[in-house]
Amino acid sequence: MKIKVRKGSYRQIIDNHKAKKHTHKKPKRPNIFFRTLMRVVSIPDLLATKFSFERIGMEKLGKNEPAFYLMNHSSFIDLEIAATVLYPKPFNIVATTDAFFGKDWLMRQIGCIPTKKFSTDTTLVRDILHTVKKLKSNVIMFPEAGYTLDGTTTTLSDTIGKCVKMLGIPLVMIKTYGAFSRDPLYNNLQRRKVKVSATVEYLLSAEEIKEMPAEEITRIVFDQFSFDSFKWQKENNVKITEPFRADGLERILYKCTECGKEGEMLGSGTHLTCRACGARYELSELGELVAIDGTKESFTHIPDWYRWEREEVRREIDEGSYSLDTPVDIWISVDTKGVWGVGEGRLTHNADGFRLTSDDGEISYEQKPLYSHSICADFNFYEVGDIIALSGTDCIYYCFPKSEKIPVAKARLAAEELYKIAWQKHLESKNK
């Protein structure tokens, strides 16, 4: 889906936004019309995927008792699944502000609650409490805060247990199977013919949550979010025969295991090739990488390759050699109405964190490693390009690297590893 981009001056946009009086819009409890509308518009996709789901322990949940639903995030069909498995129950879903662009009114009518990705949002906490206590509605959250890139669990915030305790209502997990395989983010939104299913499992009662420490709840949530879509595909003999299944695979497998070059990998058709050394792999129908044309066997399992890239990033950080320095096109958003193109600039990232500057001198934004446990790295954002998005106090910055060889996935891995290092240092200084 494309988006209209307005052009403007960064400083003027920020100043105009601050000068206006903004009335916070509290979440709305979606009425039965919009609940039914969501259910109906979901039918074509769910029929196409032969969707089915299983309830586990849900008899423990009272008929009108609100619950906190956590859901793994694989593709756009997740919202359609949620609308189906909860129907006709009312629910409000935590969604990122960019999902509201061009459809703010509709998103609020169906119960969406806007928030910035990977930032502290006290307004969101109040909105969720309002939803549960006043509206008596269920709440759905994707704690990963973004689609999985490699089909495995993304980095979760260790504050999730505190959030569960704060709400004090039953905890339920919705876990999907096949949603990633059908439409992985790296594959340019090309859908594959894959059956999709889900489980809806009652995890903890309000009483159990009250008695349990937040750390234990966090551990339970982390355990529930342990999954591997490529492993699931192989174990269930799910064959993906589409001739475009490797398109865009270089977005996550950006570093060659043979020559070590970055930004030279190319996923096209059913093959992944290194343009620097010629290493070549075929992505099998069961999602495994097979070395061909004399290439030495490396990783057959895609998440193993991605995990190796994380280890390589950590090694660079420990050695002091990690850095990102790239010219970018800059968009910003100050609300849920849309985006502004504010020109060009430069984005750097190293052990000190991110720094974004604009060529006209109006933007000078810094984000330290401890600011967030991860960042938003998105592929083909609104059909424009790959982005690194940073949530600042005044706005969200969407940075489009000018070179297609800049792997935004690496920036995400680096941000996560730098956060771990900074957090450990924080704990050590706190305990002295």
Number of C-alpha atoms within 10 A of each C-alpha: 6 8 13 12 13 11 13 14 14 20 13 11 18 15 12 9 15 12 9 8 7 8 6 8 10 15 21 19 23 20 15 14 11 16 22 17 12 19 20 13 12 18 15 10 14 18 12 12 18 13 19 14 17 13 13 14 12 14 9 12 16 10 9 11 13 22 25 24 25 22 22 27 26 29 19 15 19 20 16 17 26 21 24 21 18 15 15 13 18 22 30 25 23 21 21 18 21 22 16 20 18 15 13 18 13 12 17 20 17 25 24 26 25 24 22 21 22 21 16 14 11 9 13 17 15 11 20 25 17 16 23 22 13 10 18 17 24 23 23 24 18 19 18 21 23 21 22 20 22 25 23 21 20 21 18 17 16 16 12 18 21 15 16 23 20 14 20 19 23 24 24 23 23 25 21 22 22 24 28 29 26 23 21 25 25 23 22 17 15 14 16 20 17 21 18 23 18 21 16 22 17 20 20 22 16 16 11 16 22 16 9 14 13 20 14 12 24 20 14 14 22 17 10 17 22 11 17 15 22 22 18 17 21 14 10 10 12 18 15 19 14 14 14 19 28 23 19 23 26 25 27 23 26 27 23 24 18 16 12 14 15 18 20 19 26 21 26 18 16 19 22 25 19 24 14 15 15 17 21 24 25 21 23 17 18 18 25 18 23 19 19 13 10 10 14 14 15 15 16 17 14 21 20 13 21 22 14 16 22 19 15 18 22 19 13 14 18 13 9 11 11 16 18 15 15 17 19 23 18 25 24 26 21 19 18 18 15 21 22 20 18 23 17 19 22 21 23 17 21 20 20 15 18 20 18 22 19 20 13 12 10 14 17 12 15 17 16 17 24 18 18 21 21 28 24 21 23 23 24 16 18 13 12 12 14 25 24 22 22 27 21 17 11 14 17 20 22 25 26 28 24 15 12 13 15 21 24 25 26 23 23 20 23 30 26 22 21 26 21 17 16 19 17 12 12 12 10 10 9 8 7 5
